[in-house]
Amino acid sequence: MLITARAVPSQTRAAARPQEAAPTDLTVGREVFEANCAVCHAGGLNNIPGEEKHTLKRDALEKYGLFSQQAIESQVHVLADGGALRQVRSGKDAMPPFQGSLSDEEIAAVAAFVYDQAAKALW
């Protein structure tokens, strides 16, 4: 008989630590953002007249429930449940829909890039 043991990390400890996006996710996110989003959101701003308050800066994301500890820990989950994925897919107000031109993985990579920029106050 062979007995083996495997260490399993505590889920509580893992959940308390924010998940950081892999550098490749951030690179893909930056590339997709620059190709599709920067025309209106360069530097984390919103360049659409009348929509200037809807920026991608941390304070605005927090105000609209799109930047939280949960958002950092589970970006794809919060994208889906928080409405950001729906908004990117379908568009809203002056924002055009990206369904069909961006995959959910690309949108999640953009979210990782946006969260990273906002968390580090890089814009």
C-alpha positions as CSV (number, residue, x, y, z in Angstrom):
1,M,0.0,0.0,0.0
2,L,1.3,3.5,-0.9
3,I,0.2,6.4,1.1
4,T,0.8,9.9,-0.2
5,A,0.2,13.3,1.3
6,R,-0.4,16.6,-0.5
7,A,-0.3,20.0,1.0
8,V,-3.4,22.0,0.3
9,P,-3.2,25.8,0.8
10,S,-5.7,27.3,3.1
11,Q,-8.6,28.9,1.1
12,T,-9.0,31.5,3.7
13,R,-5.4,32.6,3.4
14,A,-5.5,32.5,-0.4
15,A,-8.8,34.5,-0.5
16,A,-7.4,37.2,1.7
17,R,-4.5,37.9,-0.7
18,P,-5.4,39.9,-3.8
19,Q,-4.8,38.0,-7.0
20,E,-2.4,39.8,-9.4
21,A,-2.8,39.5,-13.1
22,A,0.0,37.7,-14.9
23,P,2.4,40.0,-16.8
24,T,1.2,38.4,-20.0
25,D,-2.4,39.3,-19.2
26,L,-1.4,42.9,-18.6
27,T,0.5,42.9,-21.8
28,V,-2.5,41.6,-23.8
29,G,-4.7,43.9,-21.8
30,R,-2.6,46.9,-22.7
31,E,-2.5,45.9,-26.4
32,V,-6.3,45.4,-26.6
33,F,-6.9,48.6,-24.7
34,E,-4.7,50.6,-26.9
35,A,-6.2,49.2,-30.1
36,N,-9.9,49.4,-29.0
37,C,-10.4,51.7,-26.0
38,A,-7.7,54.4,-25.9
39,V,-9.4,56.5,-28.5
40,C,-12.0,57.4,-25.8
41,H,-10.2,56.3,-22.6
42,A,-6.6,57.4,-23.1
43,G,-4.9,57.9,-19.8
44,G,-7.9,56.4,-18.0
45,L,-10.0,59.4,-19.0
46,N,-13.3,59.6,-20.8
47,N,-13.0,61.9,-23.8
48,I,-16.7,61.9,-24.7
49,P,-18.4,65.3,-24.0
50,G,-20.8,65.0,-21.1
51,E,-19.3,61.7,-19.9
52,E,-16.1,63.0,-18.4
53,K,-17.0,61.8,-14.9
54,H,-17.0,58.2,-16.1
55,T,-13.3,57.7,-16.1
56,L,-11.3,54.5,-15.5
57,K,-9.5,56.1,-12.5
58,R,-9.8,54.3,-9.2
59,D,-12.2,56.8,-7.5
60,A,-14.7,56.6,-10.4
61,L,-14.5,52.8,-10.6
62,E,-15.1,52.6,-6.9
63,K,-18.0,55.0,-7.1
64,Y,-19.7,52.8,-9.7
65,G,-18.9,49.5,-8.0
66,L,-16.4,48.4,-10.5
67,F,-13.3,48.5,-8.3
68,S,-13.3,46.6,-5.1
69,Q,-11.4,43.9,-3.3
70,Q,-13.7,41.4,-4.9
71,A,-13.0,43.0,-8.3
72,I,-9.3,42.6,-7.8
73,E,-9.6,39.0,-6.5
74,S,-12.0,37.7,-9.1
75,Q,-11.9,40.0,-12.2
76,V,-13.8,37.8,-14.6
77,H,-16.5,37.0,-12.0
78,V,-17.0,40.7,-11.2
79,L,-17.0,41.6,-14.8
80,A,-19.9,39.3,-15.4
81,D,-21.8,40.1,-12.3
82,G,-20.9,43.7,-12.0
83,G,-22.1,44.6,-15.5
84,A,-18.8,45.7,-17.0
85,L,-18.7,42.7,-19.3
86,R,-22.3,43.3,-20.4
87,Q,-21.5,47.0,-21.0
88,V,-18.4,46.2,-23.1
89,R,-20.3,43.6,-25.1
90,S,-23.5,45.6,-25.7
91,G,-22.3,49.2,-25.4
92,K,-23.9,51.9,-23.3
93,D,-24.7,55.5,-24.1
94,A,-21.8,56.7,-26.3
95,M,-19.8,53.5,-25.9
96,P,-20.0,51.2,-28.9
97,P,-20.6,47.4,-28.4
98,F,-17.6,45.2,-28.7
99,Q,-19.4,41.9,-28.9
100,G,-18.1,39.9,-31.8
101,S,-14.9,41.9,-32.0
102,L,-13.4,41.2,-28.5
103,S,-13.5,37.8,-26.7
104,D,-14.4,37.5,-23.0
105,E,-10.7,36.7,-22.4
106,E,-9.6,39.9,-24.2
107,I,-12.1,41.9,-22.1
108,A,-10.9,40.2,-18.9
109,A,-7.3,41.1,-19.9
110,V,-8.3,44.7,-20.5
111,A,-10.0,44.7,-17.0
112,A,-6.8,43.3,-15.5
113,F,-4.8,46.2,-17.2
114,V,-7.4,48.8,-16.1
115,Y,-7.4,47.5,-12.5
116,D,-3.6,47.5,-12.4
117,Q,-3.4,51.0,-13.8
118,A,-6.1,52.3,-11.4
119,A,-4.7,50.4,-8.3
120,K,-1.2,51.8,-8.9
121,A,-2.6,55.3,-9.7
122,L,-0.8,55.2,-13.0
123,W,-3.5,57.3,-14.6
